[in-house]
Amino acid sequence: MAQEVFKQIREAEEQAERLKAYAKQKAEEELSRARKEAQELIERAKEDARTQGAKLIAEAEAQARREAEEIRRRGEQQAQQQQKKAQANFEAAVRLVLDRILKRAQ
């Protein structure tokens, strides 16, 4: 009878060891899976950050181009206005010089 009890104890211990080994294996697998998922999340976050950064840069560049175009357009308008004023002043100066020359000639 004692041998039967020892046999049952030994079997229970062996079963406990198998369960312990199985639990350890499952824990390692779960930890490995969690690490892999965490790494995938990190990589996705990095990619999202790169994508968002590129989008922000593209938007900033587009805004800068629009502002530069507006500045160029205003500069051209001002240059045209100055050219018109210069032309008007030139024509008035030519008339003035011609009037003085003609008055002296009389």
C-alpha positions in Angstrom: 0.0 0.0 0.0 2.8 2.4 0.8 4.3 1.7 -2.6 1.0 2.5 -4.2 0.9 5.9 -2.3 4.5 6.6 -3.3 3.7 5.7 -6.9 0.8 8.1 -6.8 2.9 10.8 -5.3 5.6 10.3 -7.9 3.0 10.4 -10.7 1.5 13.6 -9.2 5.0 15.1 -9.0 5.7 14.1 -12.6 2.4 15.6 -13.6 3.2 18.7 -11.7 6.5 19.0 -13.5 4.9 18.5 -16.9 2.3 21.2 -16.0 5.1 23.5 -14.8 7.1 22.9 -18.0 4.0 23.5 -20.1 3.1 26.6 -18.2 6.7 27.9 -18.6 6.7 27.2 -22.3 3.3 28.9 -22.8 4.5 31.9 -20.7 7.6 32.2 -22.9 5.5 31.9 -26.1 3.2 34.6 -24.8 6.1 36.8 -23.9 7.6 36.3 -27.3 4.3 37.1 -29.0 3.8 40.2 -26.9 7.3 41.4 -27.7 6.7 40.8 -31.4 3.4 42.7 -31.2 5.1 45.5 -29.3 7.8 45.7 -32.0 5.2 45.8 -34.7 3.3 48.6 -32.9 6.6 50.5 -32.6 7.3 50.1 -36.3 3.8 51.1 -37.3 4.1 54.2 -35.0 7.4 55.1 -36.6 6.0 54.7 -40.1 2.9 56.7 -39.1 5.2 59.4 -37.8 7.3 59.4 -41.0 4.1 59.6 -43.1 2.7 62.4 -41.0 6.0 64.2 -41.0 6.2 64.0 -44.8 2.6 65.2 -45.0 3.4 68.2 -42.8 6.5 69.0 -44.8 4.6 68.8 -48.1 1.8 71.1 -46.7 4.4 73.6 -45.4 6.2 73.6 -48.8 2.9 74.1 -50.6 2.0 77.0 -48.3 5.5 78.5 -48.8 5.1 78.2 -52.6 1.7 79.9 -52.4 3.1 82.7 -50.3 6.1 83.1 -52.6 3.8 83.3 -55.6 1.7 85.9 -53.9 4.8 88.0 -53.0 6.0 87.6 -56.6 2.6 88.7 -58.0 2.5 91.7 -55.7 6.1 92.6 -56.6 5.2 92.4 -60.3 2.1 94.7 -59.7 4.3 97.2 -57.9 6.9 97.1 -60.6 4.3 97.7 -63.2 2.8 100.6 -61.2 6.3 102.1 -60.8 7.0 101.6 -64.5 3.7 103.4 -65.4 4.6 106.3 -63.1 8.1 106.4 -64.5 6.7 106.4 -68.1 4.2 109.2 -67.2 7.0 111.2 -65.5 9.2 110.6 -68.5 6.6 111.9 -70.9 5.9 114.9 -68.7 9.7 115.6 -68.6 10.0 115.3 -72.4 7.1 117.7 -72.8 8.6 120.2 -70.4 12.0 120.0 -72.1 10.3 120.4 -75.5 8.3 123.4 -74.3 11.4 125.1 -72.9 13.3 124.5 -76.1 10.4 125.7 -78.2 10.0 128.9 -76.0 13.6 129.7 -76.5 13.4 129.2 -80.2 10.7 131.8 -80.5 
